[in-house]
């Protein structure tokens, strides 16, 4: 039984490493595009541009930690506007116990961005669990880090959701 658990843990670690590498590779490309885009917005000073780029880097750095907490990043959108924004779409793939949640919050207590995103995802899960529909199914949670911040719970029509599942099975 332990061998199966060890293989399962190794598989999880491998997936996490691949995710982290993908996020790192993608983040470098996006950061370059972000700097170019911000330089085209004349009203934002150099200091503000650099702060926002650092803010986006901080988000990229915590995405693998958020995945450890059971939330997969579906997409990330950087809004180059005044004020700038970061929109992250998540789906939950595992439920953590209260004890596991507390351990993660303690482990990453120095990571403000982790706490911001993780607490918003937990709040969203609580709301989503209380909302239901006969024709719609929960799809994902969207967190928009902007002024003001915003959390959206997204639903799909059941028929569309079933088609998406079928397409995924054939990929």
N, C-alpha and C positions, 0 to 999 in steps of 0.2 A: 504494500500500500504506500509506503514512504517513497518508493521509486516513482510511482505515478504522481505523487505530490511534488517531488523534486522536478520531474519533467514539466509538470504544469507550471511551477514557479519559474523554471528556466524559460519556458515559452512566453510567460508574462513579461519577464525581464527583457527578452529579445524584442517583443512587441514595443515595450517602452523605449528601448534604445533606438529602434527604427523610427518611432514617433518623434523622439527628441531630435534625431538627426534631420528628419524631414522638416520639423519646425525650425531648427537652426539654419538649414540651407535656405528655406523659404524666407525666413526673417531677414537674412542679410540682403537678399534681393529686394524685398519690400522696403527695408530701411533706406536703401539707395533711391528707390522710386519715391519714397516719402520725402526725402530731402529735396529731390528735384521738384516735386509738386509743391512743397512748402515754399521753395524759393520763388515760385511763380506768383504766390499770393503776396503782393507788395505790402499789405498792412501789417504783416506779422514780422516783428523784429527778429534778428539773429538769435538772441537769447531765448525768446519764446519758441522759436523753431527747434532749437537744440533741446529745450526742456521737453517738448512734445515728442521728439524722436526718442529721447531717453525713456519717456513714459511708455511708448510703444514697445521698446526693447524690454522693459520690465514686464509687460503683458506677455511677450513671447517667452520670457524666462520662466514664467509661472505656469504656462500651459501644460508642460509635462507633469507638474505637481497636481494640477487640477485633474489630469487624467488618472493619476494615482488615487484620486478621491472618487473615481467612478464616472467622470464626465468626459466624453469625447468631443473634441472641437470639430464641428462640421465645416465651418468657414469663419473667416475673419475679414472684416471690411474696415479699412482706415478711411475716414472721411476727412479730406483735406479741405477744410472750410473754416469759417470763423463763427463759433469756436470749433476747433478740430474735434473729431470723435473717433472712437474705436467701437465697432460692433462685432460681438462674438456670438456665434450660434453654437449651442451645445446640445448633446443628447446624453442622457444617463444610460450607462450600460451595466452598472451594478449599484446596489444599495449598501451603504455602510451602516454598521451599528453605531449607536450613540457613543460607545467607547472608542471605536475607530475614528469617528469624527473628532472627538475631543483630542485624541492623540495627534491627529494631523494638525489641528489648530494650534496645539502646543508646540509641535515640531517646527512649524512654519510661523511661529508667533512674530518673528521679526520681518516677515514678508507682507507688507501692507496690501499689495496688489492681490496676493493669494487670498487674504482674509476678505477683501472687498468682493472678489468674484465668487469665492466659495460660499460666503454667507448669502449672497444674492441668489445663488443656485439652490441653496437649501430652502430659502424663503419661497422661491418659485415652485419647488417640489411640494411644499405644504399647500400652496394655493392650488396647484394643478391637481393634487389629490382630492380636493374638494369640489372641483369643477368637472362636470361630465356632460356628455351630449349623446343622443342616439345616432346622430349622423356624422359627428366629428370625433377624431381621435387625436390625442396629444402627439405632437410632432417634435418640437424642440423648444429650448429656452434661449432667448436672445437677450444678451446684456449689452446695453449701449453705455459706454463710459464717455460721458460728455457733461455739459452743463445745461440742464440738470441731468443726472444719470437716469437710466430707464431700464426696467426689466420687462420683457414681453414673453408671454406664453403662447406658443404658436400651435394651432391645430390644423389638421388636414381632413378633408372629406374622406369618409371611410373607403369609398370606392377608389379614390386616388391612392390612398394609403396601401390598399391591397395590391394595386398595380405596381407601386414602387417596390413592395416586398417581392413580387414575382420577378421584376427586373433584376433585383439584387441577387436572387437565387441563381440567375443565369449568368451573372458576371463572373 
